[in-house]
């Protein structure tokens, strides 16, 4: 006799943060997080950490919205601005994780770095080391 599946995991990952920077790996991480959300009823928040006052040629949030245009779940989008003189994308995202009560971070292994031989980027590594919650890395 087969038991019905348990959805205990849905209580562990209710709120998922997906940092994006417009790179393909960050968008793959977004697709993975959305799949989790569809299966377990999680809430997905897509965030872009940017220096105050900066203007991007290509907005990563716009790219994320385009990637998810056919998705049937609600995804929330958020810009996190930080002062580059006293902060960094790593610390801005870490502060977001702690202050907003996320249960999971799903992040691409590396973003728009120029060095292809780097296996994991500094933002992903910083979150893995410092976040008080689980961090899922997508390669």
VENKAMO-V879528 format. One record per residue. N is the residue number from 1. PSI is psi in whole degrees, -180 to 180 (none if undefined). OMEGA is omega in whole degrees, 0 to 359 (* if undefined). Layout:
N/PSI/OMEGA ; N/PSI/OMEGA
This chain:
1/131/181 ; 2/132/178 ; 3/155/175 ; 4/149/181 ; 5/147/178 ; 6/138/180 ; 7/36/178 ; 8/-36/181 ; 9/-28/180 ; 10/-24/177 ; 11/-23/180 ; 12/-32/186 ; 13/59/182 ; 14/-33/184 ; 15/117/186 ; 16/129/175 ; 17/132/177 ; 18/100/176 ; 19/134/178 ; 20/151/175 ; 21/8/180 ; 22/-9/179 ; 23/159/180 ; 24/-38/180 ; 25/-34/178 ; 26/-34/178 ; 27/-32/174 ; 28/-39/177 ; 29/-39/178 ; 30/-45/179 ; 31/-39/178 ; 32/-45/180 ; 33/-39/179 ; 34/-38/177 ; 35/-44/175 ; 36/-45/182 ; 37/-40/179 ; 38/-37/182 ; 39/-35/189 ; 40/6/177 ; 41/26/180 ; 42/158/174 ; 43/131/181 ; 44/130/175 ; 45/120/178 ; 46/127/184 ; 47/143/174 ; 48/117/178 ; 49/120/183 ; 50/150/177 ; 51/142/179 ; 52/133/176 ; 53/-3/181 ; 54/149/177 ; 55/122/182 ; 56/145/174 ; 57/-46/178 ; 58/119/181 ; 59/119/180 ; 60/-30/179 ; 61/-39/177 ; 62/-42/177 ; 63/-41/180 ; 64/-44/179 ; 65/-40/179 ; 66/-41/180 ; 67/-32/184 ; 68/16/187 ; 69/-27/181 ; 70/8/181 ; 71/139/184 ; 72/12/177 ; 73/158/177 ; 74/126/176 ; 75/136/181 ; 76/143/184 ; 77/141/186 ; 78/134/171 ; 79/131/177 ; 80/109/180 ; 81/142/178 ; 82/156/178 ; 83/113/184 ; 84/-17/178 ; 85/-25/184 ; 86/1/184 ; 87/-175/181 ; 88/167/176 ; 89/-38/180 ; 90/-52/184 ; 91/-34/178 ; 92/-42/179 ; 93/-39/178 ; 94/-42/176 ; 95/-41/178 ; 96/-46/180 ; 97/-46/185 ; 98/-48/186 ; 99/-30/185 ; 100/1/173 ; 101/48/177 ; 102/157/178 ; 103/-21/184 ; 104/144/170 ; 105/131/173 ; 106/119/187 ; 107/148/174 ; 108/146/183 ; 109/-39/176 ; 110/149/184 ; 111/-125/186 ; 112/30/180 ; 113/151/181 ; 114/-15/184 ; 115/103/184 ; 116/-21/182 ; 117/-4/177 ; 118/125/183 ; 119/-34/180 ; 120/134/182 ; 121/168/184 ; 122/-35/180 ; 123/-48/179 ; 124/-44/180 ; 125/-42/179 ; 126/-42/178 ; 127/-40/178 ; 128/-44/184 ; 129/-38/190 ; 130/-20/184 ; 131/139/179 ; 132/10/180 ; 133/176/179 ; 134/143/177 ; 135/122/180 ; 136/123/183 ; 137/129/178 ; 138/130/178 ; 139/none/*
